Amino acid sequence: MEYLITYGLALFVILIVLAILVAVVLPSLKAPEACQFTQPGFTCNQKPHTLVADSGNNIRVLLQLDNTQGKSVVVKGLLCTVAPAGNVRKTDVDLFASEKPMAAGESVTIGGPNADITAEIECQNEDGTIVKLAANSNFRGSLGVLYRFSEDQPDAPDRLAVATLTGSVQAE
């Protein structure tokens, strides 16, 4: 009986210590700030992106998009979604009011009042509703860029580049 009580008490103390560590350490862990395209042509990791929650906890993304295609492109729209990169489709991408031409090697800032593209890129769930997360929450999703090359024929199909997007949500 003494053997069972001693080892039972030791296991109980170990469980209490683990519970305290989980309660203290897990909330302080932040998602890594990453924006990585699955194919070459664009980058978004030269300047850190920002995931922002407004007063209603709606999430939007602010970022810098770099054209590394080696030739001029016309960006037609962007999509921020919680869907995995493989589930992003061209038809899901929100089109800009006016297309944004980008020369080879050019960078543009997206979102915010002083950005090159001032359109707010709200992050969406797979069903099309807006993602709601509180500040300091972790976000993991995808960023879709709908574009075409400047020299493409006008009736040529649009192209889609997809990036994996992770980070911690900040308050507005």
N, C-alpha and C positions, 0 to 999 in steps of 0.2 A: 504494500500500500504506500509506504514511504517513497519507493522508487517511482510510482505513478504520479504522486503529488509533486515530487521534485521536478520531473521532466515535464509534466503538465504545466507547472508554474513557469518554467523556463520557456516553453513554447508560447505561453500566453504573453510573457514579457516581450518576446521577439515579435509577435504579431502587433502589439501596441506600438513598438518602435517603428515597424514598417508602416503602420497606418499614419503615424505622425509624419514620417518622411514623405509619404505620398501626398498628404494634405498640405505640406509646406513646399515641396519641390515641384509638383506637377503644375500648379497655377503659375509658377514663375518661368516655366519653359515656354519659349516663343517659337513659332514656326520660322524656319529659315526664310529670309527674304530672297526669293528666287524667281526669275523669269527666263525660261529657257525654251527656245524654239526647237521643235522636233526635226526640222530640216534646215539647211543653210538658206540664207537669203535675207533674214531680218534678225536683229538682236534687240533686246530690251533690258539688258543687264548692265549697260555702261553707267547709267545713272539709276540709283535705287527708285523703284516704283513705290507708290503709296496707295494703300487700301483705306478708304475713308468711310466712316459711318456717320450719316447725318442724324438729326434729332429723332427721326423715326426709325433709326437703325438700318436704313437702306444703305447698301454697300455700293460704292463706285470706285473706279481705279483711275489714278493719275500716273502717267509714265512717259518715258522717252522712247520712241521707236526709231531704230537706226536701219537704214537701207544698206545692206551689204550684198545686194544682188549683182553689183557690177554694171548695172544699167538702170535707166530711169524707170520708175513705176508710178502708177496712179492708185492711191489707196482709196477704196470705195466705201469701206466701213469696218467697224470693229465690234467684237463680241467678247464680253467677259461672262463666263458661265462656270457653274460648279460641275458641269459634265466633264468626264474624262476626255482627253485630247482626241481619242478615236471616235467619240460620239459627236464632235462638232461638225455641222454641215453648213454649206454655203448659204442655204435658205434661212438659217437661224441668225445670220449676221445682220445687225442693224446698219442700214446705209446712212452715210452722212448727207446733210442737206446739199453740200457741194463736194465733189471729189477733191482729194488733196494730192497734187503731183509732188513726187520726191525724186530729186536727182540722185545719181549713184553716189553713195557715201553720205548722203544728207541725213540729218537727224531732225525729228519733230517732237515737240512735247504735246501731249494729249490730255485734255481735261484741265479744268481750272480757268480762271479769268484771263490770265496772261499767256495762255498756251497758244501754240500754232493752230491746233484744232481745239476749239473751245467746247465742243460737244461733250456732254457728260456721259461717260461710259458706265452705266449701271450694271452690276453683276446680276445674272439671272439664274434661276433654278432651271432644271431641264424642262419643266412644264411652262416656262416663260414668265413666271412670277419673279418679282425682285427678291434677291437674297437679303435676309435680315439677320444681322449679327451685331452684338454689342461691341463696344470698344474693348480692345485687348483680347478679342477672340482670334482664333487662328482660321485663316482662309486657305483653301486648296481648291484650285480649279484650273480653267483653261482660258487662254486668250486667242481669239480667232481674228485674223486680218484678211479681209477680202480685197484683192488687188488685181491689177492687170499690168502688163508691161506697156510702156508708152508707145512702142512701135507695133503693138498687136492690132489686128484688124478690129474695127468697131464691133463686129458681131461675134468675135472670139469669146469663148467662155471665160468667166472670171477664174482667178486662181485663189487658193486658200492656204494660208500658212497658220499653223497652230503652235502655241507655246503653253508650257505648263507654268502656272502662276501660283505661288505660295507666299504667305506673309501674315503679319499680325495686323489686325484692324486698328486704326487710330480714330480718335474722336475728331469731329470737324471743328 
